[in-house]
Amino acid sequence: MRAIAKSSLLQSSIRMFIIAACIILGGFIAIYENRSNAKIIAKEYFQCYLRSDFKEMYKYVDIEETDNVNYEMFKKKLKNEKTQVTFADYTVSKAVKKKGFSLVTVSYTNGYTNKKEKLSIKLVKKRVANSIFPKWKVLLDDSIVENVEFKTVSGENFMLDGKKLTPNDSVTEKDDSGNEIKYDIYKIDKIFSGAHDCYLDSTYTESTFKKKIEKDGEIIDLKNESRTLKDEYNQGLEKDINDFIVAFFNAQKDKSGYKSVSGYFSDGAQQALKNEYKKVRKILYKKDFETDIDSSLYVIDSFDLSDVKTHIINFNSKGELGLIARCSYSFSVKSDTSKDDLNFSSYVSEYEGSYDCDFNLRVQYDENNKKYIVTSIEITNNEK
């Protein structure tokens, strides 16, 4: 009897063990089936996005981290994107098998635009450490661009998303005037697509702006990004340029010649000054240039010059600032009655004019004399 009782107890224990094992196994299977459903994983990932739980989102992604592809950059990208969209409602599609991944589509209404939009979530099964079963991971390949280059003028420091970069290469090119300019090249292997914070810093200038990166192999030229002068140089530049332009037009009015303003220019820019001075003189004293008489028969009767507005354009590797000084001037001209010329009466004529004027300049700061020197000049006059 005892043997029968022991046998019955053993069988009962085995049955209980089998039942417990089945329950546990069933639980594992249920968990696996749940976690093996790409739609469920995509929905959880998207719900993290809705509540801005970027740290939890990052646990779902399949990513190989670099200096520019990491959690901080991931969070920054998504934060920027969320400023452009609100989700009034959404639906999550079933997973569709594609070559190498499964695709889940989230359809929603953008509350800002009231338009229907879609978000594609790619998933792939991956074996991960400390897990019996493979897990669905979100692929970010559509959000990452590769082999991007930034080009800046040598002599400027470049920061991308708050990190100072070291140039990988340099090239020398000619500008529109034929001058050789050296540029630094910064190469980025991988980076998230979208807008990135950029900062340029040189001896005189600085510039903060955003740059959008959208495709592989993109070359982003920063030489024409707007620069602002640092405070310690700003007032001096505006004063020096204003003083030069006033002196330039005063020399035209009193006919003292281009040499009277040559002190504002470098030695290499004297010929350019002479050419541009003559260009403006032909506007102010056009009647003189229409005659064969060598002497000047006309004088400026009235002259008005607007305030000069200076705009920084760029900075080059020679330490020169490129800028446009913009102004307007109007004038009237009369015959010079002090001239005693037998043929003078044939040329007596009064006229007036009004022009918008751009001084396209390159300037360099002279540390010894604490002032800016013009190294290049080209003047554009547009009649109003």
JOSULWO-V770760 format. One record per residue. N is the residue number from 1. OMEGA is omega in whole degrees, -180 to 180 (none if undefined). Layout:
# JOSULWO-V770760
N&OMEGA  N&OMEGA
This chain:
# JOSULWO-V770760
1&179  2&180  3&180  4&-180  5&179  6&180  7&180  8&180  9&180  10&180  11&179  12&180  13&179  14&179  15&180  16&179  17&-180  18&179  19&-180  20&179  21&179  22&179  23&-180  24&180  25&178  26&177  27&178  28&-179  29&179  30&179  31&-179  32&-179  33&179  34&-178  35&179  36&179  37&-176  38&-179  39&-179  40&-180  41&180  42&180  43&178  44&179  45&-179  46&179  47&173  48&179  49&-179  50&-178  51&177  52&176  53&-173  54&179  55&178  56&177  57&-175  58&179  59&-178  60&-168  61&173  62&-170  63&173  64&-171  65&172  66&178  67&-176  68&177  69&-177  70&-175  71&-177  72&179  73&175  74&-180  75&-179  76&179  77&-177  78&176  79&178  80&-179  81&-176  82&176  83&-176  84&-176  85&166  86&-174  87&-180  88&176  89&179  90&173  91&-179  92&-177  93&170  94&178  95&177  96&-179  97&176  98&180  99&176  100&180  101&173  102&-175  103&175  104&-178  105&175  106&177  107&-176  108&173  109&177  110&-177  111&180  112&-175  113&-176  114&179  115&176  116&180  117&-178  118&176  119&-180  120&178  121&178  122&179  123&178  124&179  125&-178  126&171  127&-178  128&-178  129&176  130&178  131&180  132&-175  133&173  134&-178  135&173  136&176  137&-179  138&178  139&-180  140&-174  141&178  142&-179  143&-177  144&176  145&-174  146&173  147&178  148&178  149&171  150&179  151&179  152&177  153&177  154&-177  155&175  156&171  157&-177  158&176  159&179  160&-179  161&175  162&-179  163&177  164&-178  165&175  166&-178  167&178  168&-175  169&175  170&178  171&176  172&-179  173&177  174&177  175&-176  176&-180  177&179  178&179  179&178  180&-179  181&180  182&-180  183&173  184&180  185&177  186&-176  187&180  188&-179  189&-179  190&179  191&177  192&175  193&180  194&-176  195&180  196&180  197&179  198&178  199&177  200&-176  201&176  202&180  203&-174  204&-167  205&170  206&-177  207&177  208&-177  209&175  210&178  211&-178  212&178  213&-171  214&-173  215&178  216&175  217&-177  218&175  219&-174  220&-177  221&-175  222&-173  223&-178  224&174  225&-178  226&176  227&171  228&179  229&172  230&-172  231&-175  232&180  233&-169  234&-177  235&-179  236&-180  237&-178  238&180  239&-177  240&-180  241&179  242&179  243&-180  244&-177  245&176  246&179  247&180  248&-179  249&174  250&178  251&176  252&-177  253&-177  254&175  255&-179  256&174  257&-175  258&-177  259&180  260&177  261&-176  262&180  263&177  264&-170  265&173  266&180  267&-177  268&-177  269&-176  270&-180  271&178  272&176  273&-180  274&-179  275&-177  276&177  277&180  278&179  279&180  280&179  281&179  282&176  283&-176  284&-176  285&-173  286&-179  287&176  288&-177  289&177  290&-178  291&176  292&-178  293&-176  294&-176  295&-179  296&-176  297&-173  298&177  299&177  300&-179  301&177  302&-178  303&178  304&180  305&179  306&174  307&-180  308&177  309&-176  310&-180  311&177  312&180  313&-178  314&-179  315&-180  316&-174  317&176  318&-177  319&-179  320&173  321&171  322&-177  323&172  324&173  325&-171  326&179  327&174  328&175  329&176  330&-174  331&168  332&-175  333&176  334&179  335&-179  336&-176  337&178  338&-180  339&179  340&-176  341&-177  342&-177  343&-172  344&-176  345&-180  346&-173  347&-178  348&179  349&176  350&180  351&-179  352&-180  353&178  354&-173  355&163  356&-172  357&175  358&171  359&176  360&-170  361&162  362&-178  363&179  364&-177  365&178  366&-177  367&-177  368&-177  369&177  370&177  371&179  372&177  373&179  374&-180  375&179  376&-179  377&170  378&-175  379&176  380&179  381&177  382&-178  383&-179  384&none
